Amino acid sequence: MPPKFDPNDPAVVELVSLFKSFGLSETKSLEAVRNPKTAATLKDIVQACNLTANPLDDKQAGLIASLATQGSKLAEPERNYIATAVADGRLKTADQVTAAVKFLTESPLPVDTNRFESACGVGFSITPEELDATVATYLKSKEPLSWDKVNTYLPGTKQDDVLKWANNLDVKNSLEAYLTKTIGPKPAAPAKGKSKDPKKPPVPAASSSTAPAEQAASSEVNERSVFEEGFLGRLHKVGGNPQKHESRRKEHLDWTKGRVFTRFPPEPNGFLHIGHAKAIFVNFGYAAHNGGHCYLRFDDTNPEAEEARYFESILEVIRWLGFEPYKITYSSDHFQKLYELAVDLTKRGLAYVCHCTGEEINAARGGAERGPRYACSHRDRPVEESLAEFEKMKNGEYGPGEAILRMKQDLEDGNPQMWDLVAYRVLKAPHHRTGDKWVIYPTYDFTHCLCDSFENITHSLCTTEFIQSRVSYEWLCNALDIYCPRQSEYGRLSLEGTVTSKRKLKKLVDDGHVMSWDDPRLYTLIALRRRGVPPGAIISFVGGLGVSTSASNILVSRFEQSIREYLELNVPRLLMVIKPLKVIIENLPEDFLVMIDKPLHPKVPAFGSSTIPFTRTIYIEEDDFRLEDSKDYFRLAPGKTVGLFQAPYPITYVSHKTDETGKVTEIICKAENEGPPKKPKAFIQWVADHPASGSPIRVDELRVFHRLFKSDAPAAQPDFLKDIAPDTLEVVKGSMVEIGFLPLAKKTYDEALKIGKTRTEIAHKEDEKAQTSVKEEISHDDAPKATAEQLVGNEVVRFQGLRVAYFALDKDASLACFNEPAGTEPVLKPGDKVILNRIVSLKEDSGKTI
């Protein structure tokens, strides 16, 4: 394991002291120091701009810390210019800092002040009336309006010169108010999987809702811009791809009837990662948008690397993201047909059996020095001889590496994918579906295009690393005179600061650097799911990036900001304290009790409310009290009054108790419940001590996951393991949540299970329909089955801890009420464990959880 982060290290103490001296909180200072690159950049900014001379407020200091991350690649003068604009109050929000970084990246100093301030929204202000009028003008340009497209309207406001600087929540509320006024109230969400127009079904909705507001962002995420414009908008029409024989086009159109057919073809040799989310979105989304279908085809041609758990996980992840395969197929479905076509290709004189070693083949291709290419000694052997040798391969007379079948392509072509690729090799390993029937297995280069042809794929969509393969793809289909699909390539998605290589991920798991393949510090999709990231947030993120031929190498911070924006209106809010500090309100009687009904979200009434107790003894956050007061500190301190969210009275400090080390263990306060109360300048979260109602809910473990790697490109390091950051997992015990957590968890889980069962029933019916729509020659009884359980896990329980962070229930948690009938009043029982994962910090208060 990496060395543990030591907050007492003199170098760490010195940096934290410097960062605190310009206004950054201790928590955020520690968070910054954990990343050496961020810490170094932040130190340079503080010293160059002399920020310690005039300390900033909490928000400004937080923006400077954000600049240290976002602007790490800027030159020092540009970075310091932005810092100065934050310090003098011109830049007030994270969006403005992001815009400033972008502006100075494209237009370095010297800067035109007016252009800079205009590009960054400096001085922006808007009244509620002006906001409503601007939103109305924007929506009129989108007529006819529809509630079905509400998820596409809000992102579009970011293109408006005025609305892009307005508060997202205010814009959304104004937008929904206008829609309600113009076209009526928002209709109830339709059952998942149903389509308004059977000829053009939407992209399936993401499952496992945590609230009525969380409907699939996948249903119409930037639908027009993603699927009708750009790369996907320029794709050919069905049947528009060139064919060697016109009769093949006619056969293809007769079968497809003009519908789009795509496929998602993963190798079942590992767990899918964030990059696969884009491939899933593109293939399933494009087909659904055009009223077509998408196959899930397992490319199972390498029995040595395939495991049942990968097949099951792949289907589960696809369904979790909100998609349903048209049919589940396998490359192995076609082993016999592929073998027959290999024989046919050999008979045509376009394939031959080769006995060269890998080194000899590489040398014939020019070697590392890229010398002249030449044909191997087996290339011109007689057809009958190659057929006989291929039969011997099939009968197991050769071992692995002793003989291969190669396609006879064009060694003079400048494309390496035409240099006599391998079509078949010997692998004496049992196959999970065909057992010991075969000892020869086709390669990807031979299999993929032919299976696309067999399944009448209209659009073979893949990432740009396969561009060179397009030539061999078309060559093989045309060499065999079969229907030739069209391969089109888009840019892949990757995140900076992560690794997605199966080999590297396996090393992390096997060596104990992470807990498992679903460790929330990883970016496998099962890890993101366990962390609590909603499927709709992932689809919204991917859809928002668009699809083009350029690769997308995205900062993790951008991904996490996208998650925050999604969660903001899609999860309820609960009172929570991470490190509790006991407070006795001395002027309230021992048995004082007020039950408070509080909304679960101030902007989303559909979430409902929770009822919590307010008593003489409460707990507040340890960080919300300090003995040293200052003018810019507004929380609890000697002589100060502070408000308590939703509580009937503010409280004022009276005295405190300490332990033998001097640590504060208890605060004595008084309630401002008589006469004119002191007006508090700040409100803090709290939970009450009231055993009779089960308050508070005590959290057994709260897990906070930090960035796993120090650099932005760990995979490029000579030894990526040495790039692992210290202390990337923190476990906090003793945190508390309001009692509203338990009924919320039970209700959320029950609703998710109900939705999951409905979706699964629909999926089974659609699968039966698909299996009978065409003549089936192969049984798929062994295919992974769609189950409701695939869509529902503990992670469906998500919430915002008010002023803290976003959290989800971890899979290690156990609540007996989940196994009880829906509607049962939930209570904690012996053996229950409440284990929470931090999904993301709050944008305004990053790192506050510990």
N, C-alpha and C positions, 0 to 999 in steps of 0.2 A: 504493500500500500504506500501511497505518497506520504512524505513527512507531514505531520500534523501542523496546521497553522498555529503559530504561537503569538497571541496578542501581547505577550510580555517581552517579546524580542525587542531589544533596544531600537533597532531600525524601524520596526513596526510602530513602536510607541512614539518615535520622533515624527514619523509621517502622520500618524493619527493626530498628534498634537498640532502639527502644521495645518492639517485640513480643518480641524475644529476651530482653529484661530481665525479662519476667514468666514466661519458661519455654518459649516457642514456639521450635522449631528454626529455623535460618536458612532452610531450604528452605520450611517452612510459612509463615514470615514473608514471604518473597518471593512465595509463592503468594497470600497475602492482599493484599499491596500491589498486585498486578496488577489487582485489581478495586477501583476507587476507592470504590465504595459500601461494600463489605465492609471496606476499610481504614478508612474514616471511622467506621463503626459500632464496629469493634474498638478503635480508638483511644479512642473515648468510653467504652467499657466499662472498658478498662485504667485510664484516668485516674480515672473516677468511683469505681471500686471499689478504687483504690490497689493494684492487683495486683503492682506492682513491689516493694512493701515486703516481701512474702513470696512469692517466686517459686513457681510451681506445677511439678508434674512434667510429663513429656511428654504423658501422656494427658489430664490436666486442662487443660493449655494448648490441646491440640487440641480439646477440647470447647468451650472459650471461643471459639476461632476458628469452630467450627461454629455456635455461638450467634449470632455476628455475621452469619452468612448467614441462618440460619433465623429469627432474631428481629429482622430488620431493620425489620419493620413494627410491632413492639411499641413501646409508649411506653417512655421511658428508665427510669422506676422499675421497671417489670415486668422489663425486660431485665436490669437490675442485680441484681434480686432473684434471678434464675436464676443469674447469674454468681457471686453470693455462695454460692448452694447448691452450685455446682460446686467453688468454692474451699474450702468447709468440709467437703467430702467427702460431702455428702448425695446429690448426683447424680453417678453414676459411669460412666454409659454414654450413648451417642448416643441410644438409644431413650428414656432418661429425660429427656434434654434436649428431645427432640421432644415428649414428653408435657407437659413443663413449659411449652413455648411454646404448645401448644394450650390448656392449662389457663388460663394467664394472658391469652390472647387472649379467651377466653370469660368469665373471671372476674378482672377487673383488681384491683389492690390497693385496699384492704387485704385480705389473704388469710387464710383460715382455714388455719393451718399444718397441722393434722391432715388436712384435706381435700386440701391440696396434696401432702403427702408420700404420702398414700394413692394419689392419682391418678398419681403419678410413680414409684411402686415404691420409695420411699426405705426403706433398711434391708432390702431383700429378700435373702433367702438361702434356699437349698434344698439338701438333701443328695441324693446320687444315689438313695437309697432313696425319699425323698419324691417326687422327680421321677418315678421309675418308677410309683409308686402313683397320682400325679395323672394321668399319661398314660393309665394303665390305666382309670381312672374316666372320663376324657374319651372314650376309644375305645369303651367299653361303651355310651355314649350314641349311638354311630354304627352299632351293629350292625344288620344283618349287615355284617361287615367284608369288604373286598376290596382286594387289592393294586392293582386297577385305579384305585382312588380315593385312592391314597396321596398324590397331589399336591394333593388337596383337604383332607386332614386337617391338614397342617402350617399352612396359613394360618388354619384354624379355631382352632388353639391360641391365636392372638393375641386371640381373644375371651374366653379363659379368664382369670379374675382372677389366677390364680397363674402359669400357663404363659406369659402374655404377657411376663413379665419374665425368664424363664429364657433361657439361651443357646440360640440357634436350632439349633446343631449338636448340642448335648446332647439337645434335645427330639427332633430328627429320629432320632438314634441310639436313643433310648429307644422312640420310636414304632415304628421298624422292628423292634426286638428283640421288642416285644410282638406285632406282627403275625406275626413268624416263629414265636413260641411258640404263638400261638392258631390260626393258619390255615395254617401251614407256610411254607417258604422262598418268597422272591419268585420267581415264574416268569420264564423268559426272555421278553424282549420279543417280541411277535408282529411279523411282517413289516409294514412300514409300509403303510398303506392298507387293511389287513384289519380287519374288524369282527367282534366276538364275536356280535353280533346283527344279521343282515342287515336287519331291519326298523327298527333304530335304530342306524345307524353313528355312531361318535364323530366329533368334529371331527378331520380328518386330522392326522397327526403332523408336527411340524416336522422338516425334513430336515437333512442335514449334521451328524450327531452328531459330537461330538469325543470321546465316551467312551460305554461302555455305560450309564452313569448318566444321560446326557443324552437322555432321551426327551421327547417333545413335551409341553410344559406346556399346549399347546393341546388335548390329548386330553380333559381334563376339568377345565380351569381354573375353579375355583369354579362347576362346572357347574350345580348346583342354584340357587345364588343369582343367577347371571347369566341363565340361560335359562329358569328356571321361576318366578322371583320378580321383583318390581319391574316395570319397563317391559316387558320381553320376556314376562314371565309373564302380563301383562294383555292381550296381543294377542288378537285374535279367533281363533276356530277356523276352519279351512279351510271356505270357503263361508258364513261368518258375516257377511261384509261386505254392506251393503245394495246391492240391485240395482233398477234402474228396471223391468226386466222379469224376472219369476221364471224364465222360460225360460233366461235367461242364466246364472242360478245353477246350474240343472240341467246345462247344457252344460259349465259350468266344473267341476263336481264329477265329471261323466262323464270329463272329460279328466284331471283331477288325481288322481282316485281317492282323494281325501282327503289327499294328500301336500302338504307345504309346498313352495312354489317361491318362491325369492327371486332377486335379481339384484344384481350389483355393476356399476354403469354408469359407469365413468370416461370422461372426455374424453381422447382420445389426443393432448393438446397440451402435455404436460409429464411430469415424473417424479413418482411418488407420494411423499408425505411421511408423517411420523409420524401425522398425523391420519387419513390413509387406512387405517392399520393397524387403527384402531377400526372403520371402515366394513367392512373386509374381515372382521374377526373377527365383527362383528354379523351380516352377511348370510350368510357361509359357515357360521359357527358355529350360528346359529339354525336354518338349514335342516338341517344335519347332525344336530343334537341331536334334531330332530323327524322324522328318517328321510326327509327330503326332498332337494331339489337346489337348487344355486345356479348361475345363469348368470353368465358373464363377458360383459357386453354393452358393446361399444365404442360410445360415443355420438359417432359420426363424422359430424356434420352441419355441420362447419365446415372445409372442405378447405384454407382459407388458413392454418390453424394446426397441421395434423396432419402428423406425420412417422413414418416406419416405425419409427425407433428407440424411439418412445414406445409403440407397440403391443407391440413385443418386450419392452421393459423391464417393462411392466405385467404381462404374463403371468409373466415371470421372477420378479418380486417376489412375486406371489400364490403361486406354487409354492414359493418359498424360505420363505415364512411357514408353509408346511405344508398348503396347500389346493389342491384340484384342481377346476377348473370342470366343471360338469355338461356344458355346451356353451359354445362360444365363438360369440357372435353379434354382429351389427352393426346399428345403426340403419339403415345403408344397405341392409341386406337388404330393407327394406320401403319403399324410396323410391317404387316404383310404387304400392304399396298406400296409402301416406301421401298421395301426390298424388291418387289416386282419392277418398280420404276428404275431402281439401280441396275437391275439386269437389263432392262430396256435401254437405258443410257449406254451401258457397256456394249450391247449389240449394235448400237448406232455408231460405235467407234468413238464415243465421247466420254468414256471412263476406262480406267485400267487399274489393275492391281499392282501396287508398288511395295517393294521390300526394303526401301531406304530407311535409315535411321533418321531421327529428328535432326541430328547434326548434318547429315548428308542433304536432307531436304533444304535446310537453311542455307547451306553452302551453294546449292544449285539456284537458290533465289538471290544470290549475290552476297550473302553473308553480312556480317556487321559492317564490312567495308563498302557495301553496296557495289560490289564488282559486277561483272557481266553475268547474266542469267543463262542457264543452259538446262536442257531437258535431261531427266534422269534416264538411266539405261532401260527402264521398264516401260517408258511412255509409248513406245512404238511396238510393243509386243503384240502378237496377233490377238484379235478379238476372242477367238475360241480359247486361247490360253488364259486370257484374263477372266473369261467366264468360268473356266475350270478352277482357277485359283480362288475366285470369289466364292465358289461353291465350297471349296475346302475351308475357307474362312468361316462360312456359315456352319459347317459341320464340326467346327472346333479343332481343326487340324493345325491351326496356328495359335500361338499364344499372343498376349498383348504386346504390341510393338513389332511383331514379326511380319505383319502384312496389313496393308490398308488399301481401300479403294479410293482412288483420286479421280476427280473430274478433269477431263482433258479440255482445258479452256484456252487461254491465249497468253503465252509467256512473254510476248512482245508488248502486251498492254502495259501502260504505266501504272495501272491500278493493281496493288498486291492481291486484291480479292479475285483476280483473274489468273493467279499463278497456280493453277491446278490444285484447288482446295481439296481437303480430305472429305469424302462423302461417308465412308464407313470405317469403323475401327473395331478391333477385338477387345471386348471387356468381359472377362469371365466372372461376372457377378450376377446374382439373382436379381430380377426386376420385381418391384413391389406388386405389379399387376400381371406380368407375363411369366413370372417365375424363372425357370431354367430353359424356357423354350428358345431363347435367343442368346447367342454369345457374341453376335455382332450388333452394333448399335449405330444408327445414323447420327451425324453431327448436326449442329445447329444450322450450319450453312446449307446443308442438304435438306433438312427437315422443315425449316420454318416457312420458306416460300411455298413448298408443296402443300403443307397443311393449310396455309392461307388460301391456296387454290381449291383444295378439297372442300373447304367451308364457305367458298364463294365470298371471301372478304372483299368488300368494296374499297376500303381504305385501310392499308396496313401502316399504322402510325407508330413511329418509333423515334428514339432520340438521335441526335446528329452524329454520334460516334458510329452509326451504321450507314452513313452516307455512302462510303465506298462499297458497302455490301449491296447497294441497290443494283449495281451492274451485274454481279453474279446471281442475285435474286432473279432478275429478269432473264438472264442468260439460261438458267436452268429450266425455268417454266417454258420458255420458248424452245429450248432444245428438245423438250419432251412433248411439244405441241399441245400443251394444256392451257387452260385459262390462266392469264398472268395478272395478278392483282397489282395495284400501284402502291409502292412504298413511298411515304412522305415523312420527312424528318423535322422534328422541332427541338429546341434547346432544352437540355435537362435542367433539373432544379437541384441545387445543393445549398447547404448552409455553411457559412464560415464557422470555424471553431469546432467542427464536429468530424467524426469519421463514420463512414457508412460501409466500408469494405467488410465483407463477411469475415475475411481472415483476421482483420484487425479487431473487429467486434468479438470474435471468438477468443482472441488473445486476452482482451479485457475481462471477459467472463471467466475463462479458464484460470487466469492468474489471480483472480479475486479482487481486481481493481474496482469492479462493480458487483452488485448483488446477483444479477441475472440478465438475460436478454431483454427483459422488460424493466430494467433499472431506469427510473425516471431521468437519470443524467444522460441517457442515450437518446438517439433520435430514430430508433426503430419505431414503427407505428404502434406496436404493442407497449412500448415504453411511454410514448406520448399519451396513449390511452390510460395507462396506469397512473401517470402523473395527474390526470384529470382534464387534459385538453379536450374540449368538446369536438366531435367529428365535424360539426358545422363550422367551427372556427378554422379547421384545417382546410376544408373545401373553400371557405370564404377567402382565406389567405392565398391559396393556389389560384383561384379564379381571379383574384384581384391583381395578380402578377401578370396576367395575360399569357398568351401562347405565341411564341415567335421562334425564329431559327437561332436566336441568340441564347446562350446558356445563362441561367439565372443563378448567380452566386450571392446569396442573400445573407445579410448580417442576422445573427440569432436575435439581436435586440429588435429588429424589425418584425420578425416572426412573433416574438413575445408581445410586442405592442399590438399586433393584429389580434392576438388572443385576448388581450385586455379589452380592446374595443368590442370584441364579440361578447365577452362576459359581462360587460357593463350593464347591459339591459336584459341579459338572459339568465342571470342567477340572482337569487334573493340575498338579502343582507342580514347578518346576525351580529349581535353584540358578542365580543370575544376579547379576552385578554391573554397574552402569550406568557408573560411573567407576572403572575398576580401579586399585588401588594394589598394587604388587608386594610380596610378603612372602617372605623367605628364612628357612626354619626351620633354623638353623645346626647343631643337634645331630642332624640326620638326614643319612645319607650321600647323596652326589650321585645315586646310582642308586636311592634309596628309592622303593618303589612298593607301595601297597596298593590293591587294587580293592574298592570298596565297593558293595554292593547296597543300594539305598535305595528305599523305596516312592515311587510317584509321587503318592500322596495318603494321608495317615495315616488318613483316615476312609473311604476308598473303595478297598477291596482290588481291586476289578474293574479298576482302572487298571493294575495290575501294578507293575513296578519298573524302575529303570534302574541300570546299573552304571557307576560313575564312578571315575576314578583319584584317589588322594591322594598327593602327591609333596612333595619338599623345597621346591619353589617353587609358591606359590599366589598368587592375587589376591583381595583383599577390596575392599569398597566404600570409596571415598575418605572418605565421611562417617562410617565406622565407626572412624576413628582421629583423635585430636587430641592435641596436645602439652599443652594446658591441661586438667588434670584437675579434677574437682569431685566432691563427695559424691553428687550425683544422676546422675553419668555412669558407666555400667557397661560401656561398650565398650572398645576397645583404647586404651591411653594408657601413658605411662611408668610402670612399676611395676605395671601391671595384667595380669591373666590374663583371657582371653576364650575361650568355647567356640566351636567350629566345627560347624555343623549336620551331623550324620551322620558327622563325622570321628572317628578313634579317640582323638585327644588334644586337650586344650585347648592353647593357646599363650600364652606370656608374653613381653611386650616386653623386648628387650635394648638395641637402639639403632636409629638411623635415619640415612638419607642425604638430603641435599637438593641441589637444583641451585643455580645462581648467583643465583637470585632468592629463595632460601630456602624454596622449595616442597619438601615431602617427596616424594621419588621412590621410596624403598625403605625397608622396615622389616625389621630383623633381629629374629627371635624365637627362642624355644626351645620345643620340644614338651615338655609335662609327661608324659613317658613313663617316668619312673623314680621309684620311691617313691610315696608318697601325693601325688597331683596336687592342685594348688590348685583349689578349687571355684569355677568361674566363676559370676558373677552374671548373665551375658548370653551369648547365642549369636548369631553373625552368619553371613551367607552367604559363600560363597567358591567359586572354581573353580580347578582345578589346571592347571599348565603341564605338559602331557605330549604332545608332538607325535606320539609313536608311536600313540596312541589317537585323535588328532585333537582333543585337549582343549587349550584351550577352543574352542567355536564362537564365532567373532568376528562380531559384528553390524555389517553395513555401515552401516545407518542405523536409529536408533530415533527414531520420530516421536511427539512429545507434543503433543497438540492441546488448546488452552485455549479457554475460552468466547469466542466470536466478538464478542459485543456487550457493552457496558458496562451497559446498562439492562435491566430486566425486560421492557420493551415497546418494542423497537426499531422495530417497524412503526408505532408511534404517533408517532415522532419526525418533526419537519418534514423532516429529511434523514437518513434512516436510515443512510446511509454515514458520517456524522459520528459515529455511535454505535459504530463498529467499535473494538474494544479493541486496544491495542498488543500486538505480539509474541505472536500467538495460535498460532504454530507454532514449535516448537523441535525441532531435529534434533541428536541426540547420536550421535557416532561413536566407535567403539572399545569399545562394551559387549561383555560376554562372557556366554555361556550354557553350562551343562554339556553334555557330549556326548550326554546323553540326549535332547536336543532333536531330533536328526536322525532316529533311529528312531521317535520319537513323531510327528514330522511326516509321515513316510512312511506309518506305520500309519494315522494319522488320515485322511490324504488317500485312501488306498486304501479304507478302510471307508466313507467318505462317498461315494466314487464307486460302490461296490457298491450302497449303499442307493439312491443316485440312479438307477441303472440299473433297479433293481427297481421303484421308484416310477413311473418313466417307462413301463416295460412295462405296469404295471397301468393307468396313465392312458390309454395308447393303446387298451387293450382296453375300458376303460369308455367312452371316446369313441366307439369303433365301435359299442358297444351303444346309446349314447344317440342316435347318428345314425340308427340303424335302428329305434328304438323309436317314432318318429313319422314321418309322411310328410314328407320333406324336399323343399322346392321350390327351395331355393337351395343351391348348392355353396359349401363353405367351404375350398376347396383353398388359398386364399391366407391362411388364418388362421395366426397364429404357432404353431409346432409345439412340443410338449413335448419337451424334451431333458434328458438326465442332466446335461449341462454347466451347465444353469440352476441346478442345486442345489448345485454344487460349485465353490468357488473357493479361493484361498489362505487366505481368512479362516477356513476350517474348522479351521485349526491355531491353537488357542488354549491358553494356559497361564497359570498364575500364576507370576511371578518371585517367589520366596520373599522376603517382607518388602519387596517393591518395588511391584508393581502387576500388573494383568492385561494380557496382550498377545495380539495376533493377527498372523499373517503378512500383510503388505500385498500388494496385487495386483501391485505393481512388483517384488516378490521373484521370484527364479527358482531353483528347485531341480531339477536334472536327474533326480533320483531319482523325481520324480513321474511321469515318462514311462516309467519302467522297470516290468517286471512286478511284480505284488504279491508280497511275500515276498522281493524282492531286498534284500540288505544295503545300506543307503544310505551313501554317502560323498559328501563335498563334492567338486565337480569344478570345473575352471577355468571361469569364467563364471558360476558360481553367485553369487547375491546374497541375503543374509539381511537383509530390511527388515521391521521390526516397527512396529506401531502400538500405542500404549497405548489399551486399551479404556476402562478406568476405573482410578483409583487404588484402593488398599486403604482400606477404611473406617477402619481403625485408624491408617493412616499416610499420609494424603492428601498428595499432592505430593512424595513422597520420591524420585521417579524422577530428578529432576535437582537 
